[in-house]
Amino acid sequence: MVNKASQGDVESPLKKFRHGLSRQFPDLLDRVMEGYRSFSGNTPPEDNAKEFSAHHGACKAALAHLALLIRLADWVEKGREDVSLQNDKNKKLIDEARMALCDFKKDTA
């Protein structure tokens, strides 16, 4: 009797985790970007410093969440040869997220 694990046929828990995440990223990135767009468009009046500061902090937190998802997507994709970020939807979402982060960094500098 041959042990399949010794033949490398058994997928590791980490590979299973990466595979599951790779299928979820298009929807996750869509939701995060849409939420950020919607929330950031509702800027409180600039004459209320407390509300404006809280809103600005929440926008920064949303962008940090997006940046974390992008890093996680990169990690997932590096570990999976059969999944590619080259499909148009994923590439567009990640490019758009990176541009939003760059614009945000310019605005807050």
N, C-alpha and C positions, 0 to 999 in steps of 0.2 A: 504494500500500500504506500502511495507517494503522498507526502505532505504538501498540499498546494501552497501553503505559506512559504515553504522553502523554495518554491519555484517562482515566487514573486507575483503570483496570480491574485493574491488577496490585496485589495486596496486598503491602504493605511487609513486610520481615522482622520489624519490631517488631510490626506487627499480627498476623502469624502467631504470633509468640511469645506475645502477649497472649491470642490465641484458644486456643492450646494450654493455657496456664495456667488460663484460665477454666474449662475442662472438668475440670481436675485438682483445683481447690480444695475441692470438697465432700469428696472422699476424703482429701486432705491434712489438712484441718482436723479431720475425724473421727479420723484416726490420731493426730494430735498431742494432741488433747483426751483421747482414750482412754489414750494413753501417760502423759500428765500425771496423770490421775486414778489410774491404776494405780500409778505410781511414788510419787506423793505420799501415797498411802494406806499405804505401807510405811515409816512413820517409824521410825527407829532409836530405841532408848531414850534418853531425855533425859539420863540419867546418864553417857553416853559423849559428851562434848563434841565430840571429833574426828569421830566418825561422824555426829553430829547436824549439825554444821557442814557437813560434806561433802554430806550429803543436802539440807540447806537450799540450798546453792550450786547443786546440780544442779536443784532445783525452780525456782530463779530463772532458770537457763539455759533450762529448758524453757519458762517463761513468756516469756522474751525471744524465743525461737524462735517462739512463738505470736504475739506482738506483731508480729514481722517478717512473718509470713505474713498477718496482718490488714492491715498497711500495703501489702503487695504485692497483696493482693486488692483493696484500694481503688484502687490504681494501675491494675490491670488493668481494673476495672470503669469507671473514669473514661474510659479509652481505647476502650471498646467500647459503642456505643449499643445494639447488639442483644442484649447480655447484661445481665440485671438481677439484682441481689442481693435482689429482692423475693420470689423463690420461697421458700417456707417453710423448706426445709432449710438453705439457705445463710444466710438471715437468722437463723434460730435458732442455728446454729453460731457465727456471728460475735457475736451478742448474748451467748451463753454464754461465749465466750472473753473478751469485754470485761468481763463481770461477774467472771470469775475473776481477771483482771488487777487490777480495782478492789479485790476482796477481798484479794488478795495484798498490794497496796500498803498497805491499811489494817492488815493483820496485821504488816507489817514496819516500819511507821512508829513 
